[in-house]
Amino acid sequence: MKWVIAYDVRKDKGRRRIAKRLEQLGFRRQKSVFEGEASPADIGLLLDELVEFIQADHDTLTAWPMTENGPARVQHRGNPRALVQRDWMVL
C-alpha cells in the first residue's frame, strides 16, 4: 500500500534522522513529506521507531494511506491535533 508521511519536528537532529530513515522507505515529495510503499503494520512499526526523535508535546509525525479501494486509517504520533478555537465568524 502507498503511504504519504509528513513530519513537523522542531529540532534539526530529529528532522535529519527522520528524513534519513524515510528516504529508505520511499522518496521525498516536499521538504518534510515522503511517499513510499509498506504494509499498515510496517508503517506502525516505522512510526513507533521514529517517535524517539520527536518531542511528543509539540512535534508531529503522520502517515496517510493512499488507497483506491476499501477503508484506510491514518496513523499519527506526537502532538494531538489541536481544536481550533476562533473568536470570529464568517457570514
Buried (B, 14 or more C-beta within 10 A) or exposed (E): BEBBBBBBBEEEEBBEBBBEBBEEBBEEEEEBEBBBEBEBEBBBEBBEEBBEBBEEEEBBBBBBBEEEEEEBEEBBBBBEEEEEEEEEEEE
